[in-house]
């Protein structure tokens, strides 16, 4: 599956956004405007201006709608959710080449709020996954104590954990120890 740079970046942003929710973490990682500003900085979310409480509420609402996309039972349900997100954002596709990146498409309108920006760009990235017939790549970690979202970009769509070094390794070690304990009897 060939994914352009801007789409990959938007997929990373939407996954990280969904994973800030209290359903994925012990606490809400978008607890205040400062955390939202840090999120924007870390992810190089451009053209967002000064953020306030209204932005925080709007981004949390968009985050919940993105979480629904990851929980969608099929492509039709995911498409309906994505269509509503993107339509509400008032998309205005335009070509741009900024910050050292080659030409790519921004889907948010100039002057858009951060929530509209995320809904448009991340929504379109998810739309490309669904239109490619790859909706099943939008997943939640299968570790029993983890609900992080991720996009499975493995060739054979076999990824089960948000991070094989943490969740996957931890479960494999636990299974190994259980087998050893049972064998020793």
MOURVEN-V189897 format. One record per run of one state. SS is the DSSP state (A for helix, B for strand, O for the rest). FROM is the first residue (numbers start at 0). LEN is the number of residues. If there is no record, write none. Layout:
ss from len
SS FROM LEN
SS FROM LEN
//
This chain:
ss from len
O 0 4
A 4 14
O 18 14
A 32 10
O 42 10
A 52 19
O 71 3
A 74 15
O 89 4
B 93 3
O 96 7
B 103 3
O 106 7
A 113 18
O 131 3
A 134 3
B 137 3
O 140 8
B 148 3
O 151 12
A 163 21
O 184 1
//
